[in-house]
Amino acid sequence: MGKRILVVDDSLYMQTIIKEALESNGFSVVKIAGDGESAIDAAIETKPDLITLDNILPDMLGLDVIKALKEEKIEAKILMVSAVGQQSVINTGMALGADGYLVKPFTTDQLIEQINTLLA
C-alpha cells in the first residue's frame, strides 16, 4: 500500500488536482480537508505519513495548523502548498516545522518529486 496522505486545501480544483496526481503515483489519499479545523481533526484521526497544506484557509493560516499539529505530536511530514511565495512566509513555515514548500502554480511532477523526497 502506498504512503498515506492528507490533502488540505480550500479549493475544490486544487483538491482534485492533488488527489489525482497522488493516486496516479501510488499514494493513498486518506482524507481531504477544506479548512484548518477539519485538517487538524483529520490528521489526529488518520495519522497520515504526509500532509499537503495550503497556507490560506477559510478559518486560519496553514502556519497555525502546523503549530497545532506539532502540539498534537503529529509525526507526519508537512508539505506546504501555497500561492504565497514570499521568502518570509516560507521561512516561517519551515521554522514552525514544515518539511517542504511548494509554490502554486506547480506541475504534478514537481508535487510528486517533493513528496518522494520528503518520504524517502
C-alpha positions as MATLAB code, in Angstrom:
seq = 'MGKRILVVDDSLYMQTIIKEALESNGFSVVKIAGDGESAIDAAIETKPDLITLDNILPDMLGLDVIKALKEEKIEAKILMVSAVGQQSVINTGMALGADGYLVKPFTTDQLIEQINTLLA';
ca = [
       0.000    0.000    0.000;
       1.242    3.482   -0.826;
       2.076    6.162    1.681;
      -0.971    7.767    3.292;
      -1.524   11.445    2.558;
      -3.904   14.062    3.934;
      -4.711   16.851    1.454;
      -5.582   20.258    2.934;
      -6.809   22.956    0.544;
      -9.967   25.064    0.428;
     -10.068   24.982   -3.383;
     -12.015   22.074   -4.846;
      -9.944   22.440   -8.009;
      -6.650   22.085   -6.085;
      -8.039   19.201   -4.022;
      -8.864   17.350   -7.248;
      -5.524   18.092   -8.962;
      -3.510   16.996   -5.928;
      -5.627   13.895   -5.232;
      -5.424   12.686   -8.841;
      -1.666   13.305   -9.013;
      -1.106   11.402   -5.773;
      -3.337    8.459   -6.589;
      -1.910    8.032  -10.083;
       1.535    7.824   -8.451;
       0.595    5.108   -5.976;
      -0.170    7.233   -2.923;
      -3.270    6.763   -0.822;
      -5.284    9.919   -0.047;
      -6.742    9.218    3.399;
      -8.795   12.390    3.621;
      -9.317   15.834    2.121;
      -9.876   18.814    4.401;
     -11.056   22.253    3.298;
     -10.189   24.222    6.426;
      -7.727   24.230    9.302;
     -10.018   22.856   11.991;
     -11.013   19.779    9.977;
      -7.392   19.355    8.839;
      -6.231   19.062   12.453;
      -9.055   16.631   13.288;
      -8.296   14.560   10.168;
      -4.577   14.420   10.981;
      -5.287   13.177   14.522;
      -7.809   10.656   13.238;
      -5.937    9.256   10.200;
      -2.260    9.597   11.269;
      -1.054   10.247    7.689;
       2.554    9.886    6.522;
       2.416   13.307    4.867;
       0.126   16.340    4.761;
      -0.100   18.751    1.825;
      -1.096   22.023    3.454;
      -2.402   25.189    1.841;
      -1.454   28.349    3.762;
      -4.584   30.432    3.159;
      -7.553   28.566    4.640;
     -11.029   29.947    5.456;
     -10.632   29.706    9.239;
      -6.872   30.002    9.876;
      -3.463   30.061    8.242;
      -1.619   26.888    7.372;
       1.105   28.218    9.686;
      -1.386   27.976   12.583;
      -2.306   24.461   11.500;
       1.392   23.484   11.695;
       1.585   24.843   15.259;
      -1.494   22.837   16.251;
      -0.189   19.656   14.604;
       3.113   19.968   16.463;
       1.226   20.470   19.754;
      -0.752   17.300   18.990;
       2.548   15.473   18.313;
       1.506   14.585   14.760;
       4.542   12.950   13.158;
       3.508   13.463    9.525;
       5.803   15.246    7.098;
       4.270   18.586    6.095;
       4.498   19.969    2.562;
       3.137   23.495    2.383;
       1.483   24.164   -0.967;
       0.611   27.815   -1.373;
       0.344   30.687   -3.814;
       2.103   32.759   -1.162;
       5.724   32.564   -2.248;
       7.336   35.256   -0.091;
      10.559   34.030    1.434;
       9.480   35.275    4.876;
       6.366   33.073    4.815;
       8.366   30.101    3.547;
      10.970   30.646    6.293;
       8.284   30.903    8.974;
       6.623   27.721    7.724;
       9.915   25.846    7.784;
      10.800   27.233   11.220;
       7.442   26.060   12.594;
       8.044   22.571   11.299;
       7.053   22.330    7.645;
       9.327   19.902    5.801;
       8.915   21.417    2.342;
       7.278   24.298    0.486;
       5.790   24.220   -2.995;
       4.609   27.470   -4.582;
       1.450   27.449   -6.738;
       1.134   27.114   -9.626;
       3.174   23.922   -9.793;
       3.311   20.892  -12.069;
       2.204   17.496  -10.805;
       5.786   16.342  -11.459;
       7.070   18.974   -9.019;
       4.485   17.882   -6.451;
       5.349   14.183   -6.717;
       9.093   14.900   -6.718;
       8.774   16.938   -3.493;
       6.652   14.254   -1.823;
       9.000   11.444   -2.859;
      11.934   13.440   -1.466;
      10.171   14.076    1.867;
       9.091   10.459    2.266;
      12.411    8.934    1.173;
];
